[in-house]
Amino acid sequence: MPDHCHVLVEVGATVPLSTLVARAKAKSARCVGRVRGGLGRIWQRGYHDHAVRREKDLVDFARYVVANPLRAGLVRRLGDYPYWNAIWFGGQR
């Protein structure tokens, strides 16, 4: 997505979600800064999260994430998205 991202991550007991998000934002901002010449901020403060408690909900969330480019009009069909062929669409989990 050009203006946001969705990520599914399994959080363990050792590193809190807030730390994982901060690390991901910092690392990606450094990479983008190198390419763009350090121009401006790329992330807004904070983030939104949803706890997934049931396996069926996990599959639904994963399908939502993978189909997002289709809904946004970035591809004409799901198969045009390079990451469409995830286990979430093959029923293997």
N, C-alpha and C positions, 0 to 999 in steps of 0.2 A: 504494500500500500504506500502511496506517495506521502501521506501525511500522518500516518500512525502505524502501529504494529500490534499484532496479537501474538502472544506467546503462551504456550502450555508448558508448565514446568512443574516437576514434582519436588516439593520442598521437604528436606529432611529435618532432623532435629538440631543439626549443628549450625547451619547458616540460615538466618531469617530471610524471608522474602524481600524485605526492604534492602538488605545488603546485596542480594542478588541483582535487584533492579538497579541499585546505585552503581554497581560494578559494570553491568551491561551498558548503562547509559554513558558512563565515563569512558569505557573502552571504545564504544561506537562513536562517541563525540570526538575522541582523539583521532580516530581513523578518518572521519569525515573532515575534520579540521585540516589534516594533512593534504587531503585531496582538494579542498576548497581554499586552502591558504589561511586557515584559522578564522574565517569570517563568521562571526556571530554564533549565537546559541542555537542548538538544534532540538533540544528537549524542553518541554514545559516542566514545571515543578510537579512533583507528585506522580501518582499513577492510580489506576482503578484496578481492583482485583476482585475475583470471585472464587470462593472456595468450592471445589468440586468434591462432593461427598459420595456420590454413587457412580458405579461404572457406566450405567446408561447415560448419565449426565456428562461424563467425560467424553463419550463418543459424540454426543450432540454438540458439545463445545468444540471438539476437534473438527467436526464437519463444518461448523460455522466458520471457523478460522480458515480452513482450506478453501471454502467456497466464497470467501469475502471478495477476492478480485473479480469474480464473475458478477456478483451483485453490484459492485462498483463500476462495472462496465469496462474494466481493464482488459478483459478477454471476452471473446464471443461465446466460448464454450469452456467448460471446466477442464477438458483435456488440453487446452492451450496454455494453461497455467503450469509452469515447470514442476510444481510440487503437488499436483493434484493426486498423484498415485500414492497416497498415504495409506497406511494400514486401516485407517478409519473408514475408507470407502470400500475396502475389500472384505469387511466383516471378520477380519483375522485379529483378534485381540484376546 
